[in-house]
Amino acid sequence: TCQHGYIMNISKPFVVQLNYLGSSYMYGGWGRDSLPGANQDVQWVAPLSTDRRTLYSYRIYNTYNDLLIYKHFTDNNTGSYGQGGGMIMFNKTMYFNCHNSGSICKNSQSNKVELSVNVPNAAYNNRFTYSSSLYQDIDMAGDEEGLWAIYSTEENAGNFVISKIDPISLVVKQTWTTAQYKPAATNAFMVCGVLYVTRAISTRREEIFYMYDTKTEKEGWLSIPLEKPKENIQSLSYNPNDHKLYMYNDGYLVNYDLNFKPPQKDKPEI
């Protein structure tokens, strides 16, 4: 549920392991199914190619223990290639930026793209990616309220744009524009309809410094520290089932616990 305030603080990082392809595969994403109520035994890992751009396939593990010992997995081809570390699993389906386009691709572990739909005016091919990851122009996210696309447009001068996405048709249901420049950030994620944005403070520390609430259509500035084992963040994904944040960090799989403020203290600096 969303019966709480904004993020108050974040735990120390928990390093799970190196991705299954090894240290050369520094870009990608990982996590669990972000549909509320989804099976949380299943783990997904999606390293990008060594070109730091292309998503060819992803791996599904039946349990967390299987992930730890690299056993009992299924490899799935994306069908039509994806690009960037902005992929997310939502309701047993992978959503990602289609290769060389401003579209979202949908893949239900069937080794083919079942649907591809253009995001209106979305910039792509490294035009407005994050400062620490390549080709993450369209960043997919899941939270308590559904499926989202985080991106930028020329019309909004490279600032963050947030769209609610229908997970079946991939149609944009509603869009919000912000005043925060996306390439100045290292990554972003959604929690309860709120966009949270990170930036680097040092090689071992980030901070959540900006937020935009789609319910109130107001923005706020924060300073919530986020430690990282390695220097660069390649993806951040929130899971509403366990309130954890999943990070792909220079090839390592890392997660964090999020702690929230009580509702009555939910007053961002505007």
C-alpha positions in Angstrom: 0.0 0.0 0.0 0.9 3.7 -0.1 -0.2 4.5 3.4 3.1 6.2 4.2 5.0 9.4 3.4 7.9 10.0 1.1 11.2 8.1 1.5 12.9 8.9 4.8 16.2 6.9 4.5 17.8 4.0 2.7 19.7 1.0 4.2 23.3 0.1 3.6 23.8 -1.8 0.3 23.5 -5.6 0.3 25.7 -7.1 -2.4 24.1 -10.3 -3.7 26.7 -11.3 -6.3 28.3 -10.6 -9.6 26.0 -11.0 -12.6 26.1 -14.5 -14.3 28.1 -13.3 -17.3 31.0 -11.9 -15.3 32.8 -8.6 -14.7 33.0 -7.6 -18.3 29.2 -7.1 -18.4 29.0 -3.9 -16.4 25.7 -2.6 -17.7 22.2 -4.2 -17.2 19.5 -4.6 -14.7 18.0 -7.1 -12.2 15.2 -7.6 -9.7 11.9 -9.3 -9.0 8.5 -9.0 -10.6 7.2 -5.5 -9.7 3.5 -6.2 -10.1 2.0 -5.9 -6.6 1.2 -9.5 -5.4 3.5 -11.2 -7.9 5.5 -14.3 -7.1 8.6 -13.0 -5.3 10.5 -16.3 -5.6 11.4 -15.5 -9.2 14.5 -13.4 -9.8 15.5 -11.9 -13.2 18.9 -10.7 -14.4 19.4 -8.9 -17.6 23.1 -8.0 -18.5 23.6 -5.9 -21.6 26.2 -6.8 -24.2 29.8 -5.6 -23.7 28.9 -2.8 -26.1 27.1 -1.4 -23.1 24.0 -0.8 -25.2 22.3 -4.0 -26.4 19.9 -6.3 -24.6 19.9 -9.7 -26.3 18.5 -11.9 -23.5 17.7 -12.2 -19.8 17.8 -15.0 -17.3 15.0 -16.1 -15.0 15.8 -18.0 -11.7 13.1 -20.0 -9.9 14.3 -18.9 -6.4 16.7 -16.6 -4.7 18.9 -19.6 -3.8 19.1 -20.6 -7.4 20.3 -17.1 -8.2 23.1 -17.4 -5.6 24.4 -20.6 -7.0 23.6 -20.0 -10.7 21.3 -23.0 -11.0 17.8 -23.8 -12.2 17.3 -21.0 -14.7 15.7 -20.2 -18.0 17.4 -18.0 -20.6 15.0 -15.9 -22.7 15.8 -14.1 -25.9 14.2 -10.7 -26.3 13.2 -11.4 -29.9 13.9 -7.9 -31.1 16.8 -6.4 -29.3 16.5 -3.9 -26.6 18.8 -1.1 -25.5 19.9 0.4 -22.2 19.4 -0.7 -18.6 15.9 0.6 -18.2 14.2 -2.8 -18.4 11.6 -4.0 -15.8 9.6 -7.2 -15.1 5.9 -6.5 -14.5 3.4 -9.4 -14.3 5.8 -12.0 -15.7 6.6 -9.7 -18.7 9.7 -7.8 -19.5 9.4 -4.2 -20.8 12.3 -2.4 -22.3 13.3 0.3 -24.8 13.3 -1.3 -28.3 16.7 -1.1 -30.0 17.4 2.0 -32.1 13.9 3.5 -31.5 11.7 5.5 -29.2 9.4 2.6 -28.6 8.7 0.2 -25.7 8.9 -3.5 -26.3 7.0 -6.2 -24.5 8.3 -9.8 -24.0 6.4 -12.4 -22.0 9.4 -14.8 -21.8 8.4 -16.2 -25.2 11.6 -15.4 -27.1 9.8 -12.8 -29.2 8.6 -9.3 -29.0 4.8 -9.5 -28.7 4.2 -5.8 -29.0 6.1 -2.6 -29.7 4.6 0.8 -29.3 6.1 4.3 -29.8 6.3 6.7 -26.9 5.2 10.0 -28.3 8.1 12.5 -28.7 10.5 10.4 -26.6 14.1 11.1 -27.3 16.3 8.0 -27.8 19.7 6.6 -28.9 21.7 8.3 -26.1 20.1 11.8 -26.6 19.1 12.3 -23.0 20.4 9.3 -21.1 21.6 9.3 -17.5 25.1 10.6 -16.7 26.4 7.2 -15.6 24.7 4.8 -18.1 24.4 4.7 -21.9 21.3 4.4 -24.0 18.9 4.5 -21.0 16.8 7.2 -22.6 13.5 5.3 -21.9 13.6 3.9 -18.3 10.8 1.6 -17.4 9.5 1.4 -13.8 6.9 -0.4 -11.7 5.4 0.5 -8.4 2.1 0.2 -6.4 0.3 2.1 -9.0 1.4 0.3 -12.1 3.8 0.6 -15.0 5.7 3.8 -15.9 8.1 5.2 -18.5 10.7 7.7 -17.5 12.2 9.6 -20.4 12.9 13.1 -21.9 11.7 15.0 -25.0 13.1 17.8 -27.1 10.0 19.8 -26.3 10.7 19.6 -22.6 14.4 20.6 -23.2 15.8 17.2 -21.9 14.0 17.4 -18.6 12.3 14.4 -17.1 9.0 13.3 -18.5 6.9 10.7 -16.7 4.2 8.6 -18.4 1.8 6.0 -17.0 1.7 3.1 -19.4 -1.0 0.5 -20.0 0.8 -2.8 -19.5 -1.5 -4.6 -22.0 -1.6 -2.1 -24.9 1.5 0.0 -24.0 -0.6 3.1 -24.7 0.3 6.2 -22.7 -2.5 6.9 -20.3 -1.2 10.1 -18.7 1.9 12.3 -18.8 3.7 14.7 -16.5 6.5 17.0 -17.3 9.2 18.2 -14.8 11.8 20.9 -14.6 14.7 18.6 -13.7 17.3 17.9 -16.5 17.6 14.1 -17.0 21.3 13.9 -18.1 22.3 15.6 -14.8 21.0 12.6 -12.9 22.5 9.1 -12.5 19.2 7.2 -12.4 15.6 7.4 -11.2 12.7 5.2 -10.0 9.1 5.4 -9.0 7.4 4.7 -5.6 3.7 5.2 -5.1 3.5 7.5 -8.1 6.4 9.6 -7.0 9.6 10.0 -9.2 12.8 9.9 -7.2 16.1 11.0 -8.9 19.7 10.3 -7.9 23.0 12.0 -8.5 26.6 11.1 -7.7 28.3 12.8 -4.8 31.5 10.7 -5.0 32.8 7.3 -6.2 31.1 5.6 -3.3 28.1 7.8 -2.5 25.0 9.0 -4.3 22.0 10.9 -3.0 18.4 11.2 -3.9 18.2 14.9 -4.6 14.9 15.4 -6.5 11.3 14.2 -6.4 8.2 14.8 -8.4 4.8 13.7 -7.1 2.3 12.9 -9.9 -0.7 13.2 -7.5 0.0 16.7 -6.4 2.1 17.7 -9.5 4.6 19.3 -7.2 8.4 18.8 -7.1 10.7 18.8 -4.1 14.4 18.7 -3.3 15.9 16.1 -1.0 19.3 14.9 0.4 19.0 11.2 1.1 22.3 9.4 1.1 22.8 6.2 -0.9 26.0 4.2 -0.6 27.2 2.2 -3.5 29.9 -0.6 -3.6 31.1 0.4 -7.1 31.4 3.7 -8.8 28.6 3.7 -11.4 24.9 3.0 -11.3 23.5 1.3 -14.4 20.0 0.8 -13.2 17.6 1.3 -10.3 14.3 -0.5 -9.9 11.8 -0.4 -7.0 9.7 -3.4 -6.0 6.5 -2.6 -4.1 6.2 -6.1 -2.8 9.3 -5.9 -0.5 10.0 -2.2 -0.5 13.4 -2.8 -1.8 15.5 -0.9 -4.3 17.4 -3.1 -6.8 20.7 -1.7 -8.3 22.9 -2.9 -11.1 26.3 -1.5 -10.0 29.2 -2.0 -12.5 28.1 -5.6 -13.0 27.2 -6.4 -9.4 23.6 -7.1 -8.1 22.9 -4.9 -5.1 19.7 -4.2 -3.1 18.5 -1.8 -0.4 15.7 -1.5 2.1 13.6 1.7 1.8 12.2 3.4 4.9 9.3 5.8 4.7 8.0 8.8 6.7 4.7 8.7 8.5 1.9 10.3 6.3 1.5 13.4 8.5 5.2 14.3 8.0 4.9 14.2 4.2 5.8 17.8 3.4 8.5 18.2 0.8 10.4 21.4 0.3 8.7 23.1 -2.6 
